[in-house]
């Protein structure tokens, strides 16, 4: 896949296939969780618990005991168990279902989480240190509270710290749905 094809792609199956060997388990889990939050509203009790535990698992905050207990408690909820235990299979199911509009939204979600995998971007350490680490502090608050509406504010702080990278600033100001695992937040916070 070329950079132009990635940026224009509206087929989530092609994107997932392209990402197969390029994605971490963390990013895969966060993609699945974000999709569940966006497309399964309202989440039932087991779906909500499964998403919350899987997000914590992605960030290394959920242990084997918590995951096992939830899987045993939700033994009859196949979606909750596959979310927790088999994120790749869950992602495959996601990309094969849905209308054209849902597939387009899934592609936007891929671009929010994985950015442009054909282009390497870095964060200037000076941006992270600027004004008492304001950029990092705001990025962490956005991530933890899921306050993604503050992404344009993050762009403003990055600019004040002398960031001129249009890919980073444009993504922060873009209308795409931002989620945990957003490539800009992960770049700032040093998450893979």
ABEGO torsion letter per residue (X at the ends): XBAAAAAABABAAAAAAAAAAABBAAAAAAAAAAAAAAAAOBBBAAAAAAAAAAAAAAAGABBAAAAAAAAAAAAABAAAAAAAABAAAAAAAAAABEBAAAAAAAAAAAAAAAEBAABBBBBBAAAAABGGGAAAAAAAAAAAAGBAAAAAAAAAAAAAAGBABAAAAAAAABABBBBBGBAAAAAAAGBX
